[in-house]
Amino acid sequence: MPNPLAYLLENISWYAPIYNIAWALFMLYTLALPPLLLWIFKLPVLRQVQPSRPWSYQRQSYGYLLGAMLVVFSFRLIPYWIFDDKILHFLGGGMAIALVYQYFVLNFCLDDGLGLVSLRHVRSNRPAHLAANLILLILFTSFFSVFSELYEFISKYVMGYQFDSSGLDTWLDILANLAGALLGYLGLWLLRRDK
């Protein structure tokens, strides 16, 4: 029987150090940024702009962020010779983005319609509610993907690595994230259909 620790270490070392740092930062970003952003909207000047749920509610929904981190970490262990980079973006990145998006939907009260973005008017119409969420998810995924690709570009530039100057790799990564996020959110939607 293979040693799980040996497998873990072998697969983590599969990537260049810059990618190990990137994955660790992405997991930290997934866990820390959403609560930090929600905390920022607790400031008096922003409280009326976009009210968020109390911390007790946020802790209950934190499982979505833990799920996103676990998805990222799990796909991080799959060597590139098994899955192509775009498949990892599609499956790992897309699912993680869908989970983080669901955390924001719950904590920014989007269904209640108290802030800048409101889904209240479509809550009773399930197909329209799904369509509205998918539109918001496209915007959210674009933000998430651009942030990720900027990190990749800066890290490769700083380390002196070669990168695709045509932009094709960047666009394919963004499209893979988007497709994975849409598929991941549809899966979440089906799992949560009674809510």
C-alpha positions in Angstrom: 0.0 0.0 0.0 1.5 3.4 -1.0 2.4 5.8 1.8 -0.1 8.8 1.7 2.5 11.2 3.0 5.0 10.2 0.4 2.4 10.6 -2.3 1.5 14.0 -1.0 5.1 15.2 -0.9 5.9 13.8 -4.3 2.9 15.5 -6.0 3.5 18.8 -4.2 7.0 18.9 -5.5 5.7 18.2 -9.0 5.3 21.9 -9.6 7.8 24.8 -9.8 8.1 26.6 -6.5 6.3 29.7 -7.9 3.2 27.5 -8.4 3.4 26.1 -4.9 3.4 29.6 -3.6 0.5 30.5 -6.0 -1.6 27.6 -4.8 -1.0 28.4 -1.1 -1.8 32.1 -1.7 -4.9 31.2 -3.6 -6.2 29.0 -0.7 -5.4 31.8 1.7 -7.2 34.3 -0.6 -10.2 31.9 -0.8 -10.5 31.7 3.0 -9.5 35.2 4.0 -10.7 37.7 1.3 -14.5 37.1 1.5 -14.8 37.6 5.3 -12.4 40.6 5.0 -14.5 42.1 2.2 -17.7 41.6 4.3 -15.9 43.2 7.3 -15.1 46.2 5.2 -18.8 46.7 4.5 -19.3 46.8 8.3 -17.6 50.2 8.3 -20.1 53.0 9.0 -19.6 54.7 5.6 -20.3 51.5 3.7 -22.8 49.8 6.0 -25.8 51.4 4.2 -24.3 50.7 0.8 -24.2 46.9 1.1 -25.3 45.4 4.4 -24.0 42.0 5.2 -25.1 39.2 7.6 -23.8 39.2 11.2 -20.6 37.2 11.9 -22.6 34.3 13.4 -24.3 33.8 10.1 -21.1 34.2 8.2 -19.5 31.5 10.3 -22.3 29.1 9.5 -21.9 29.6 5.8 -18.0 29.4 6.0 -18.3 25.8 4.9 -18.6 27.1 1.3 -15.2 28.7 1.6 -13.7 25.6 3.3 -15.1 23.6 0.4 -13.5 25.9 -2.1 -10.2 25.6 -0.4 -10.4 21.8 -0.3 -11.3 21.7 -4.0 -8.3 23.9 -4.8 -6.0 21.8 -2.6 -7.4 18.5 -4.0 -6.8 19.4 -7.6 -3.4 20.8 -6.6 -2.3 17.2 -5.9 -3.2 15.9 -9.4 0.0 15.9 -11.5 -0.1 17.7 -14.8 0.6 14.6 -16.7 -2.8 13.3 -15.6 -4.9 16.5 -16.2 -4.0 19.3 -18.5 -3.8 22.9 -17.0 -7.1 23.9 -18.6 -8.9 20.9 -17.1 -7.5 21.9 -13.7 -8.8 25.5 -14.2 -12.2 24.1 -15.4 -12.7 21.6 -12.6 -10.7 23.0 -9.6 -10.9 26.7 -10.3 -14.4 26.7 -11.5 -15.8 24.7 -8.6 -13.9 26.9 -6.1 -15.3 30.1 -7.7 -18.9 28.8 -7.6 -18.5 28.0 -3.9 -17.1 31.4 -3.1 -19.9 33.0 -5.1 -22.5 31.1 -3.1 -20.9 32.4 0.1 -21.2 36.0 -1.1 -24.8 35.4 -2.2 -25.7 34.3 1.3 -23.7 36.9 3.2 -24.5 40.0 1.1 -28.2 39.2 1.3 -28.6 39.2 -2.5 -31.8 37.3 -2.2 -33.3 39.8 0.3 -32.4 42.7 -1.9 -31.0 45.0 0.8 -28.0 46.3 -1.0 -26.5 47.3 -4.4 -27.5 44.0 -6.1 -30.9 42.6 -5.6 -32.4 39.2 -6.5 -35.6 39.8 -4.6 -37.7 40.5 -7.6 -36.9 37.1 -9.2 -36.9 34.9 -6.0 -40.4 33.5 -6.8 -39.5 32.7 -10.4 -37.0 29.8 -10.3 -35.8 30.0 -13.9 -35.3 33.8 -13.7 -33.6 33.4 -10.3 -31.2 30.9 -11.8 -30.6 33.2 -14.9 -29.9 36.2 -12.6 -27.4 34.2 -10.5 -25.6 33.0 -13.6 -25.3 36.5 -14.9 -23.8 37.7 -11.6 -21.6 34.6 -11.5 -20.1 35.5 -14.9 -19.2 38.9 -13.6 -17.8 37.4 -10.3 -15.8 34.8 -12.2 -14.3 37.4 -14.5 -13.1 39.3 -11.4 -11.7 36.2 -9.8 -10.0 35.0 -13.0 -8.4 38.3 -13.9 -7.0 38.5 -10.3 -5.6 35.0 -10.7 -4.1 35.6 -14.1 -2.5 38.9 -13.0 -0.8 37.0 -10.2 0.4 34.4 -12.7 1.7 37.1 -15.0 3.5 39.0 -12.3 5.0 35.9 -10.7 6.3 34.6 -14.1 7.7 38.1 -14.9 9.5 38.4 -11.6 10.9 34.9 -11.8 12.0 35.4 -15.4 9.8 32.6 -16.7 8.7 32.4 -20.3 5.0 33.1 -20.8 2.6 33.2 -23.7 2.8 36.8 -24.9 -0.1 36.2 -27.3 -2.6 36.1 -24.4 -4.1 32.8 -25.7 -3.1 30.9 -22.5 -4.7 33.7 -20.3 -7.9 33.7 -22.3 -8.1 29.9 -22.2 -7.6 29.9 -18.5 -10.3 32.5 -18.0 -12.7 30.6 -20.2 -12.0 27.3 -18.4 -12.6 29.0 -15.1 -15.9 30.5 -16.4 -17.1 27.2 -17.8 -16.2 25.3 -14.6 -17.9 28.0 -12.4 -21.1 27.8 -14.4 -21.1 24.0 -14.3 -20.2 24.0 -10.6 -23.0 26.5 -9.7 -25.5 24.5 -11.7 -24.6 21.5 -9.5 -25.0 23.6 -6.3 -28.3 24.9 -7.6 -29.6 21.4 -8.1 -28.3 20.4 -4.6 -30.0 23.4 -3.1 -33.3 23.2 -5.1 -35.4 23.0 -2.0 -34.1 26.3 -0.6 
